[in-house]
Amino acid sequence: MRYQIEFLRRPSDEESVCLTREPEAHDLRLAEFQAQAWSEQAQTAHGARAWQIRDLSKNGRIVSVELFDDAAPRVH
């Protein structure tokens, strides 16, 4: 596992994680696709308003962020 997806209740607070999922992806684009696929469930069940993806091979650095109600800013 290289990536970890964290769903957030407060998009401006990376510590507001309400759900964590571990995709079986070794490519960032595939991890982003998986995060998008899980987004509706995270919104409905946990009140998530955004997700962020951490690259565990880079000490957990956040490499991608998407807000559910805005354009998706990317962090690389």
PyMOL Python script that loads the backbone (N, CA, C, O; Angstrom):
from pymol import cmd

cmd.read_pdbstr("""\
ATOM      1  N   MET A   1       0.845  -1.172   0.000  1.00  0.00           N
ATOM      2  CA  MET A   1       0.000   0.000   0.000  1.00  0.00           C
ATOM      3  C   MET A   1       0.892   1.236   0.000  1.00  0.00           C
ATOM      4  O   MET A   1       1.774   1.386   0.845  1.00  0.00           O
ATOM      5  N   ARG A   2       0.649   2.094  -0.940  1.00  0.00           N
ATOM      6  CA  ARG A   2       1.431   3.318  -1.036  1.00  0.00           C
ATOM      7  C   ARG A   2       0.638   4.538  -0.614  1.00  0.00           C
ATOM      8  O   ARG A   2       1.213   5.491  -0.086  1.00  0.00           O
ATOM      9  N   TYR A   3      -0.684   4.533  -0.835  1.00  0.00           N
ATOM     10  CA  TYR A   3      -1.503   5.707  -0.571  1.00  0.00           C
ATOM     11  C   TYR A   3      -2.525   5.432   0.525  1.00  0.00           C
ATOM     12  O   TYR A   3      -2.920   4.290   0.763  1.00  0.00           O
ATOM     13  N   GLN A   4      -2.938   6.499   1.179  1.00  0.00           N
ATOM     14  CA  GLN A   4      -4.015   6.445   2.167  1.00  0.00           C
ATOM     15  C   GLN A   4      -4.966   7.592   1.861  1.00  0.00           C
ATOM     16  O   GLN A   4      -4.544   8.739   1.719  1.00  0.00           O
ATOM     17  N   ILE A   5      -6.249   7.276   1.760  1.00  0.00           N
ATOM     18  CA  ILE A   5      -7.268   8.286   1.495  1.00  0.00           C
ATOM     19  C   ILE A   5      -7.926   8.651   2.819  1.00  0.00           C
ATOM     20  O   ILE A   5      -8.360   7.778   3.570  1.00  0.00           O
ATOM     21  N   GLU A   6      -7.994   9.933   3.094  1.00  0.00           N
ATOM     22  CA  GLU A   6      -8.641  10.433   4.302  1.00  0.00           C
ATOM     23  C   GLU A   6      -9.781  11.356   3.896  1.00  0.00           C
ATOM     24  O   GLU A   6      -9.582  12.316   3.152  1.00  0.00           O
ATOM     25  N   PHE A   7     -10.961  11.059   4.385  1.00  0.00           N
ATOM     26  CA  PHE A   7     -12.124  11.914   4.138  1.00  0.00           C
ATOM     27  C   PHE A   7     -12.248  12.882   5.310  1.00  0.00           C
ATOM     28  O   PHE A   7     -12.102  12.491   6.468  1.00  0.00           O
ATOM     29  N   LEU A   8     -12.518  14.148   4.998  1.00  0.00           N
ATOM     30  CA  LEU A   8     -12.506  15.218   5.994  1.00  0.00           C
ATOM     31  C   LEU A   8     -13.874  15.844   6.180  1.00  0.00           C
ATOM     32  O   LEU A   8     -14.610  16.032   5.211  1.00  0.00           O
ATOM     33  N   ARG A   9     -14.219  16.166   7.412  1.00  0.00           N
ATOM     34  CA  ARG A   9     -15.457  16.909   7.692  1.00  0.00           C
ATOM     35  C   ARG A   9     -15.268  18.401   7.431  1.00  0.00           C
ATOM     36  O   ARG A   9     -16.172  19.072   6.935  1.00  0.00           O
ATOM     37  N   ARG A  10     -14.081  18.913   7.769  1.00  0.00           N
ATOM     38  CA  ARG A  10     -13.764  20.331   7.560  1.00  0.00           C
ATOM     39  C   ARG A  10     -12.589  20.401   6.580  1.00  0.00           C
ATOM     40  O   ARG A  10     -11.455  20.102   6.957  1.00  0.00           O
ATOM     41  N   PRO A  11     -12.842  20.785   5.343  1.00  0.00           N
ATOM     42  CA  PRO A  11     -11.793  20.760   4.318  1.00  0.00           C
ATOM     43  C   PRO A  11     -10.559  21.587   4.660  1.00  0.00           C
ATOM     44  O   PRO A  11      -9.465  21.271   4.193  1.00  0.00           O
ATOM     45  N   SER A  12     -10.706  22.619   5.448  1.00  0.00           N
ATOM     46  CA  SER A  12      -9.558  23.467   5.776  1.00  0.00           C
ATOM     47  C   SER A  12      -8.724  22.907   6.934  1.00  0.00           C
ATOM     48  O   SER A  12      -7.697  23.479   7.299  1.00  0.00           O
ATOM     49  N   ASP A  13      -9.171  21.790   7.503  1.00  0.00           N
ATOM     50  CA  ASP A  13      -8.488  21.215   8.664  1.00  0.00           C
ATOM     51  C   ASP A  13      -8.101  19.771   8.365  1.00  0.00           C
ATOM     52  O   ASP A  13      -8.942  18.874   8.416  1.00  0.00           O
ATOM     53  N   GLU A  14      -6.827  19.549   8.052  1.00  0.00           N
ATOM     54  CA  GLU A  14      -6.396  18.200   7.687  1.00  0.00           C
ATOM     55  C   GLU A  14      -6.494  17.215   8.845  1.00  0.00           C
ATOM     56  O   GLU A  14      -6.304  16.015   8.648  1.00  0.00           O
ATOM     57  N   GLU A  15      -6.786  17.698  10.039  1.00  0.00           N
ATOM     58  CA  GLU A  15      -6.949  16.828  11.215  1.00  0.00           C
ATOM     59  C   GLU A  15      -8.408  16.426  11.455  1.00  0.00           C
ATOM     60  O   GLU A  15      -8.695  15.728  12.427  1.00  0.00           O
ATOM     61  N   SER A  16      -9.332  16.851  10.592  1.00  0.00           N
ATOM     62  CA  SER A  16     -10.751  16.544  10.788  1.00  0.00           C
ATOM     63  C   SER A  16     -11.162  15.264  10.062  1.00  0.00           C
ATOM     64  O   SER A  16     -12.260  15.190   9.509  1.00  0.00           O
ATOM     65  N   VAL A  17     -10.308  14.282  10.061  1.00  0.00           N
ATOM     66  CA  VAL A  17     -10.547  13.021   9.343  1.00  0.00           C
ATOM     67  C   VAL A  17     -11.717  12.276   9.978  1.00  0.00           C
ATOM     68  O   VAL A  17     -11.745  12.053  11.188  1.00  0.00           O
ATOM     69  N   CYS A  18     -12.682  11.895   9.142  1.00  0.00           N
ATOM     70  CA  CYS A  18     -13.832  11.148   9.639  1.00  0.00           C
ATOM     71  C   CYS A  18     -13.854   9.711   9.103  1.00  0.00           C
ATOM     72  O   CYS A  18     -14.606   8.873   9.600  1.00  0.00           O
ATOM     73  N   LEU A  19     -13.033   9.433   8.096  1.00  0.00           N
ATOM     74  CA  LEU A  19     -12.979   8.084   7.521  1.00  0.00           C
ATOM     75  C   LEU A  19     -11.655   7.941   6.784  1.00  0.00           C
ATOM     76  O   LEU A  19     -11.230   8.850   6.071  1.00  0.00           O
ATOM     77  N   THR A  20     -11.011   6.805   6.959  1.00  0.00           N
ATOM     78  CA  THR A  20      -9.764   6.511   6.263  1.00  0.00           C
ATOM     79  C   THR A  20      -9.949   5.233   5.456  1.00  0.00           C
ATOM     80  O   THR A  20     -10.478   4.239   5.954  1.00  0.00           O
ATOM     81  N   ARG A  21      -9.509   5.272   4.212  1.00  0.00           N
ATOM     82  CA  ARG A  21      -9.576   4.084   3.351  1.00  0.00           C
ATOM     83  C   ARG A  21      -8.209   3.860   2.730  1.00  0.00           C
ATOM     84  O   ARG A  21      -7.456   4.810   2.516  1.00  0.00           O
ATOM     85  N   GLU A  22      -7.890   2.616   2.444  1.00  0.00           N
ATOM     86  CA  GLU A  22      -6.607   2.264   1.850  1.00  0.00           C
ATOM     87  C   GLU A  22      -6.846   1.599   0.502  1.00  0.00           C
ATOM     88  O   GLU A  22      -7.202   0.423   0.435  1.00  0.00           O
ATOM     89  N   PRO A  23      -6.648   2.360  -0.572  1.00  0.00           N
ATOM     90  CA  PRO A  23      -6.877   1.782  -1.900  1.00  0.00           C
ATOM     91  C   PRO A  23      -5.774   0.802  -2.268  1.00  0.00           C
ATOM     92  O   PRO A  23      -4.651   0.914  -1.777  1.00  0.00           O
ATOM     93  N   GLU A  24      -6.084  -0.133  -3.109  1.00  0.00           N
ATOM     94  CA  GLU A  24      -5.086  -1.070  -3.637  1.00  0.00           C
ATOM     95  C   GLU A  24      -4.517  -0.459  -4.908  1.00  0.00           C
ATOM     96  O   GLU A  24      -4.632  -1.036  -5.989  1.00  0.00           O
ATOM     97  N   ALA A  25      -3.904   0.712  -4.773  1.00  0.00           N
ATOM     98  CA  ALA A  25      -3.372   1.427  -5.932  1.00  0.00           C
ATOM     99  C   ALA A  25      -1.950   1.878  -5.655  1.00  0.00           C
ATOM    100  O   ALA A  25      -1.623   2.331  -4.558  1.00  0.00           O
ATOM    101  N   HIS A  26      -1.122   1.745  -6.664  1.00  0.00           N
ATOM    102  CA  HIS A  26       0.262   2.203  -6.559  1.00  0.00           C
ATOM    103  C   HIS A  26       0.493   3.388  -7.489  1.00  0.00           C
ATOM    104  O   HIS A  26       1.632   3.803  -7.702  1.00  0.00           O
ATOM    105  N   ASP A  27      -0.583   3.928  -8.039  1.00  0.00           N
ATOM    106  CA  ASP A  27      -0.536   5.078  -8.933  1.00  0.00           C
ATOM    107  C   ASP A  27      -1.486   6.136  -8.374  1.00  0.00           C
ATOM    108  O   ASP A  27      -2.612   5.815  -7.994  1.00  0.00           O
ATOM    109  N   LEU A  28      -1.051   7.371  -8.321  1.00  0.00           N
ATOM    110  CA  LEU A  28      -1.858   8.438  -7.728  1.00  0.00           C
ATOM    111  C   LEU A  28      -3.186   8.604  -8.445  1.00  0.00           C
ATOM    112  O   LEU A  28      -4.210   8.802  -7.790  1.00  0.00           O
ATOM    113  N   ARG A  29      -3.202   8.530  -9.758  1.00  0.00           N
ATOM    114  CA  ARG A  29      -4.459   8.706 -10.513  1.00  0.00           C
ATOM    115  C   ARG A  29      -5.481   7.629 -10.144  1.00  0.00           C
ATOM    116  O   ARG A  29      -6.673   7.918 -10.038  1.00  0.00           O
ATOM    117  N   LEU A  30      -5.030   6.413  -9.953  1.00  0.00           N
ATOM    118  CA  LEU A  30      -5.943   5.342  -9.551  1.00  0.00           C
ATOM    119  C   LEU A  30      -6.444   5.554  -8.126  1.00  0.00           C
ATOM    120  O   LEU A  30      -7.606   5.273  -7.832  1.00  0.00           O
ATOM    121  N   ALA A  31      -5.591   6.040  -7.251  1.00  0.00           N
ATOM    122  CA  ALA A  31      -6.011   6.343  -5.880  1.00  0.00           C
ATOM    123  C   ALA A  31      -7.047   7.467  -5.887  1.00  0.00           C
ATOM    124  O   ALA A  31      -8.015   7.417  -5.128  1.00  0.00           O
ATOM    125  N   GLU A  32      -6.854   8.478  -6.734  1.00  0.00           N
ATOM    126  CA  GLU A  32      -7.833   9.566  -6.850  1.00  0.00           C
ATOM    127  C   GLU A  32      -9.172   9.043  -7.376  1.00  0.00           C
ATOM    128  O   GLU A  32     -10.233   9.440  -6.894  1.00  0.00           O
ATOM    129  N   PHE A  33      -9.115   8.163  -8.351  1.00  0.00           N
ATOM    130  CA  PHE A  33     -10.338   7.567  -8.887  1.00  0.00           C
ATOM    131  C   PHE A  33     -11.079   6.795  -7.798  1.00  0.00           C
ATOM    132  O   PHE A  33     -12.303   6.881  -7.694  1.00  0.00           O
ATOM    133  N   GLN A  34     -10.343   6.049  -6.996  1.00  0.00           N
ATOM    134  CA  GLN A  34     -10.958   5.291  -5.901  1.00  0.00           C
ATOM    135  C   GLN A  34     -11.559   6.241  -4.868  1.00  0.00           C
ATOM    136  O   GLN A  34     -12.648   5.981  -4.357  1.00  0.00           O
ATOM    137  N   ALA A  35     -10.874   7.324  -4.556  1.00  0.00           N
ATOM    138  CA  ALA A  35     -11.405   8.310  -3.606  1.00  0.00           C
ATOM    139  C   ALA A  35     -12.717   8.905  -4.123  1.00  0.00           C
ATOM    140  O   ALA A  35     -13.665   9.087  -3.358  1.00  0.00           O
ATOM    141  N   GLN A  36     -12.766   9.201  -5.403  1.00  0.00           N
ATOM    142  CA  GLN A  36     -14.000   9.722  -5.990  1.00  0.00           C
ATOM    143  C   GLN A  36     -15.124   8.698  -5.895  1.00  0.00           C
ATOM    144  O   GLN A  36     -16.271   9.052  -5.623  1.00  0.00           O
ATOM    145  N   ALA A  37     -14.797   7.436  -6.118  1.00  0.00           N
ATOM    146  CA  ALA A  37     -15.808   6.378  -6.048  1.00  0.00           C
ATOM    147  C   ALA A  37     -16.360   6.216  -4.635  1.00  0.00           C
ATOM    148  O   ALA A  37     -17.535   5.893  -4.466  1.00  0.00           O
ATOM    149  N   TRP A  38     -15.530   6.436  -3.619  1.00  0.00           N
ATOM    150  CA  TRP A  38     -15.964   6.296  -2.226  1.00  0.00           C
ATOM    151  C   TRP A  38     -16.554   7.582  -1.648  1.00  0.00           C
ATOM    152  O   TRP A  38     -17.064   7.570  -0.528  1.00  0.00           O
ATOM    153  N   SER A  39     -16.495   8.676  -2.380  1.00  0.00           N
ATOM    154  CA  SER A  39     -16.903   9.986  -1.854  1.00  0.00           C
ATOM    155  C   SER A  39     -18.362  10.058  -1.417  1.00  0.00           C
ATOM    156  O   SER A  39     -18.658  10.597  -0.351  1.00  0.00           O
ATOM    157  N   GLU A  40     -19.262   9.533  -2.212  1.00  0.00           N
ATOM    158  CA  GLU A  40     -20.684   9.627  -1.865  1.00  0.00           C
ATOM    159  C   GLU A  40     -20.986   8.925  -0.545  1.00  0.00           C
ATOM    160  O   GLU A  40     -21.713   9.457   0.294  1.00  0.00           O
ATOM    161  N   GLN A  41     -20.434   7.742  -0.366  1.00  0.00           N
ATOM    162  CA  GLN A  41     -20.636   7.010   0.885  1.00  0.00           C
ATOM    163  C   GLN A  41     -20.062   7.793   2.070  1.00  0.00           C
ATOM    164  O   GLN A  41     -20.690   7.864   3.126  1.00  0.00           O
ATOM    165  N   ALA A  42     -18.892   8.371   1.902  1.00  0.00           N
ATOM    166  CA  ALA A  42     -18.264   9.137   2.981  1.00  0.00           C
ATOM    167  C   ALA A  42     -19.085  10.383   3.325  1.00  0.00           C
ATOM    168  O   ALA A  42     -19.176  10.763   4.492  1.00  0.00           O
ATOM    169  N   GLN A  43     -19.675  11.011   2.324  1.00  0.00           N
ATOM    170  CA  GLN A  43     -20.526  12.181   2.557  1.00  0.00           C
ATOM    171  C   GLN A  43     -21.781  11.789   3.317  1.00  0.00           C
ATOM    172  O   GLN A  43     -22.139  12.421   4.310  1.00  0.00           O
ATOM    173  N   THR A  44     -22.442  10.753   2.850  1.00  0.00           N
ATOM    174  CA  THR A  44     -23.700  10.321   3.441  1.00  0.00           C
ATOM    175  C   THR A  44     -23.530   9.762   4.851  1.00  0.00           C
ATOM    176  O   THR A  44     -24.258  10.150   5.765  1.00  0.00           O
ATOM    177  N   ALA A  45     -22.594   8.874   5.026  1.00  0.00           N
ATOM    178  CA  ALA A  45     -22.444   8.176   6.306  1.00  0.00           C
ATOM    179  C   ALA A  45     -21.628   8.941   7.349  1.00  0.00           C
ATOM    180  O   ALA A  45     -21.817   8.748   8.550  1.00  0.00           O
ATOM    181  N   HIS A  46     -20.722   9.811   6.892  1.00  0.00           N
ATOM    182  CA  HIS A  46     -19.789  10.431   7.839  1.00  0.00           C
ATOM    183  C   HIS A  46     -19.747  11.958   7.782  1.00  0.00           C
ATOM    184  O   HIS A  46     -19.020  12.584   8.552  1.00  0.00           O
ATOM    185  N   GLY A  47     -20.518  12.560   6.879  1.00  0.00           N
ATOM    186  CA  GLY A  47     -20.524  14.019   6.775  1.00  0.00           C
ATOM    187  C   GLY A  47     -19.268  14.600   6.162  1.00  0.00           C
ATOM    188  O   GLY A  47     -18.937  15.760   6.407  1.00  0.00           O
ATOM    189  N   ALA A  48     -18.566  13.811   5.369  1.00  0.00           N
ATOM    190  CA  ALA A  48     -17.329  14.284   4.735  1.00  0.00           C
ATOM    191  C   ALA A  48     -17.632  15.379   3.726  1.00  0.00           C
ATOM    192  O   ALA A  48     -18.664  15.357   3.055  1.00  0.00           O
ATOM    193  N   ARG A  49     -16.708  16.347   3.628  1.00  0.00           N
ATOM    194  CA  ARG A  49     -16.847  17.449   2.675  1.00  0.00           C
ATOM    195  C   ARG A  49     -15.643  17.568   1.752  1.00  0.00           C
ATOM    196  O   ARG A  49     -15.596  18.441   0.886  1.00  0.00           O
ATOM    197  N   ALA A  50     -14.668  16.679   1.945  1.00  0.00           N
ATOM    198  CA  ALA A  50     -13.464  16.681   1.110  1.00  0.00           C
ATOM    199  C   ALA A  50     -12.687  15.393   1.354  1.00  0.00           C
ATOM    200  O   ALA A  50     -12.955  14.651   2.298  1.00  0.00           O
ATOM    201  N   TRP A  51     -11.712  15.148   0.472  1.00  0.00           N
ATOM    202  CA  TRP A  51     -10.763  14.077   0.745  1.00  0.00           C
ATOM    203  C   TRP A  51      -9.359  14.567   0.466  1.00  0.00           C
ATOM    204  O   TRP A  51      -9.142  15.519  -0.284  1.00  0.00           O
ATOM    205  N   GLN A  52      -8.415  13.891   1.090  1.00  0.00           N
ATOM    206  CA  GLN A  52      -6.998  14.137   0.826  1.00  0.00           C
ATOM    207  C   GLN A  52      -6.323  12.783   0.727  1.00  0.00           C
ATOM    208  O   GLN A  52      -6.738  11.817   1.367  1.00  0.00           O
ATOM    209  N   ILE A  53      -5.286  12.725  -0.075  1.00  0.00           N
ATOM    210  CA  ILE A  53      -4.540  11.484  -0.248  1.00  0.00           C
ATOM    211  C   ILE A  53      -3.125  11.713   0.248  1.00  0.00           C
ATOM    212  O   ILE A  53      -2.464  12.683  -0.122  1.00  0.00           O
ATOM    213  N   ARG A  54      -2.678  10.803   1.089  1.00  0.00           N
ATOM    214  CA  ARG A  54      -1.310  10.841   1.605  1.00  0.00           C
ATOM    215  C   ARG A  54      -0.472   9.790   0.887  1.00  0.00           C
ATOM    216  O   ARG A  54      -0.928   8.673   0.640  1.00  0.00           O
ATOM    217  N   ASP A  55       0.742  10.163   0.563  1.00  0.00           N
ATOM    218  CA  ASP A  55       1.702   9.228  -0.030  1.00  0.00           C
ATOM    219  C   ASP A  55       2.547   8.668   1.105  1.00  0.00           C
ATOM    220  O   ASP A  55       3.419   9.354   1.637  1.00  0.00           O
ATOM    221  N   LEU A  56       2.288   7.439   1.465  1.00  0.00           N
ATOM    222  CA  LEU A  56       2.966   6.826   2.604  1.00  0.00           C
ATOM    223  C   LEU A  56       4.442   6.551   2.332  1.00  0.00           C
ATOM    224  O   LEU A  56       5.223   6.384   3.268  1.00  0.00           O
ATOM    225  N   SER A  57       4.826   6.503   1.066  1.00  0.00           N
ATOM    226  CA  SER A  57       6.239   6.306   0.744  1.00  0.00           C
ATOM    227  C   SER A  57       7.032   7.612   0.877  1.00  0.00           C
ATOM    228  O   SER A  57       8.258   7.616   0.773  1.00  0.00           O
ATOM    229  N   LYS A  58       6.317   8.717   1.107  1.00  0.00           N
ATOM    230  CA  LYS A  58       6.953  10.027   1.309  1.00  0.00           C
ATOM    231  C   LYS A  58       6.589  10.581   2.685  1.00  0.00           C
ATOM    232  O   LYS A  58       6.271  11.760   2.837  1.00  0.00           O
ATOM    233  N   ASN A  59       6.644   9.705   3.673  1.00  0.00           N
ATOM    234  CA  ASN A  59       6.366  10.076   5.070  1.00  0.00           C
ATOM    235  C   ASN A  59       4.971  10.659   5.277  1.00  0.00           C
ATOM    236  O   ASN A  59       4.786  11.531   6.126  1.00  0.00           O
ATOM    237  N   GLY A  60       3.993  10.189   4.513  1.00  0.00           N
ATOM    238  CA  GLY A  60       2.609  10.623   4.692  1.00  0.00           C
ATOM    239  C   GLY A  60       2.297  11.997   4.145  1.00  0.00           C
ATOM    240  O   GLY A  60       1.301  12.605   4.538  1.00  0.00           O
ATOM    241  N   ARG A  61       3.117  12.496   3.255  1.00  0.00           N
ATOM    242  CA  ARG A  61       2.889  13.813   2.657  1.00  0.00           C
ATOM    243  C   ARG A  61       1.573  13.829   1.880  1.00  0.00           C
ATOM    244  O   ARG A  61       1.266  12.880   1.158  1.00  0.00           O
ATOM    245  N   ILE A  62       0.797  14.902   2.024  1.00  0.00           N
ATOM    246  CA  ILE A  62      -0.455  15.052   1.285  1.00  0.00           C
ATOM    247  C   ILE A  62      -0.100  15.390  -0.159  1.00  0.00           C
ATOM    248  O   ILE A  62       0.614  16.356  -0.424  1.00  0.00           O
ATOM    249  N   VAL A  63      -0.610  14.578  -1.092  1.00  0.00           N
ATOM    250  CA  VAL A  63      -0.271  14.764  -2.502  1.00  0.00           C
ATOM    251  C   VAL A  63      -1.464  15.130  -3.372  1.00  0.00           C
ATOM    252  O   VAL A  63      -1.291  15.504  -4.532  1.00  0.00           O
ATOM    253  N   SER A  64      -2.670  15.029  -2.829  1.00  0.00           N
ATOM    254  CA  SER A  64      -3.857  15.385  -3.599  1.00  0.00           C
ATOM    255  C   SER A  64      -4.996  15.718  -2.647  1.00  0.00           C
ATOM    256  O   SER A  64      -5.151  15.094  -1.597  1.00  0.00           O
ATOM    257  N   VAL A  65      -5.792  16.715  -3.032  1.00  0.00           N
ATOM    258  CA  VAL A  65      -6.931  17.149  -2.227  1.00  0.00           C
ATOM    259  C   VAL A  65      -8.091  17.438  -3.169  1.00  0.00           C
ATOM    260  O   VAL A  65      -7.892  17.995  -4.248  1.00  0.00           O
ATOM    261  N   GLU A  66      -9.293  17.064  -2.770  1.00  0.00           N
ATOM    262  CA  GLU A  66     -10.478  17.443  -3.536  1.00  0.00           C
ATOM    263  C   GLU A  66     -11.569  17.863  -2.576  1.00  0.00           C
ATOM    264  O   GLU A  66     -11.883  17.150  -1.623  1.00  0.00           O
ATOM    265  N   LEU A  67     -12.148  19.038  -2.836  1.00  0.00           N
ATOM    266  CA  LEU A  67     -13.297  19.530  -2.083  1.00  0.00           C
ATOM    267  C   LEU A  67     -14.549  19.094  -2.826  1.00  0.00           C
ATOM    268  O   LEU A  67     -14.594  19.180  -4.053  1.00  0.00           O
ATOM    269  N   PHE A  68     -15.552  18.636  -2.122  1.00  0.00           N
ATOM    270  CA  PHE A  68     -16.745  18.127  -2.791  1.00  0.00           C
ATOM    271  C   PHE A  68     -17.598  19.228  -3.404  1.00  0.00           C
ATOM    272  O   PHE A  68     -18.352  18.963  -4.340  1.00  0.00           O
ATOM    273  N   ASP A  69     -17.500  20.463  -2.902  1.00  0.00           N
ATOM    274  CA  ASP A  69     -18.358  21.528  -3.425  1.00  0.00           C
ATOM    275  C   ASP A  69     -17.608  22.581  -4.216  1.00  0.00           C
ATOM    276  O   ASP A  69     -18.207  23.588  -4.596  1.00  0.00           O
ATOM    277  N   ASP A  70     -16.325  22.393  -4.482  1.00  0.00           N
ATOM    278  CA  ASP A  70     -15.526  23.360  -5.215  1.00  0.00           C
ATOM    279  C   ASP A  70     -14.661  22.645  -6.252  1.00  0.00           C
ATOM    280  O   ASP A  70     -14.676  21.419  -6.364  1.00  0.00           O
ATOM    281  N   ALA A  71     -13.919  23.432  -6.994  1.00  0.00           N
ATOM    282  CA  ALA A  71     -12.936  22.860  -7.911  1.00  0.00           C
ATOM    283  C   ALA A  71     -11.872  22.130  -7.105  1.00  0.00           C
ATOM    284  O   ALA A  71     -11.627  22.460  -5.945  1.00  0.00           O
ATOM    285  N   ALA A  72     -11.260  21.164  -7.705  1.00  0.00           N
ATOM    286  CA  ALA A  72     -10.294  20.323  -6.995  1.00  0.00           C
ATOM    287  C   ALA A  72      -8.884  20.896  -7.099  1.00  0.00           C
ATOM    288  O   ALA A  72      -8.249  20.788  -8.149  1.00  0.00           O
ATOM    289  N   PRO A  73      -8.391  21.500  -6.027  1.00  0.00           N
ATOM    290  CA  PRO A  73      -6.992  21.913  -6.056  1.00  0.00           C
ATOM    291  C   PRO A  73      -6.085  20.698  -5.898  1.00  0.00           C
ATOM    292  O   PRO A  73      -6.424  19.765  -5.169  1.00  0.00           O
ATOM    293  N   ARG A  74      -4.962  20.696  -6.557  1.00  0.00           N
ATOM    294  CA  ARG A  74      -4.014  19.583  -6.462  1.00  0.00           C
ATOM    295  C   ARG A  74      -2.758  20.044  -5.752  1.00  0.00           C
ATOM    296  O   ARG A  74      -2.289  21.166  -5.944  1.00  0.00           O
ATOM    297  N   VAL A  75      -2.234  19.175  -4.946  1.00  0.00           N
ATOM    298  CA  VAL A  75      -0.990  19.420  -4.255  1.00  0.00           C
ATOM    299  C   VAL A  75      -0.026  18.325  -4.658  1.00  0.00           C
ATOM    300  O   VAL A  75      -0.345  17.142  -4.531  1.00  0.00           O
ATOM    301  N   HIS A  76       1.146  18.698  -5.140  1.00  0.00           N
ATOM    302  CA  HIS A  76       2.136  17.674  -5.532  1.00  0.00           C
ATOM    303  C   HIS A  76       3.461  17.994  -4.904  1.00  0.00           C
ATOM    304  O   HIS A  76       4.431  17.263  -5.103  1.00  0.00           O
TER     305      HIS A  76
END
""", "prot")
cmd.dss("prot")
cmd.show_as("cartoon", "prot")
cmd.util.cbc("prot")
cmd.orient("prot")
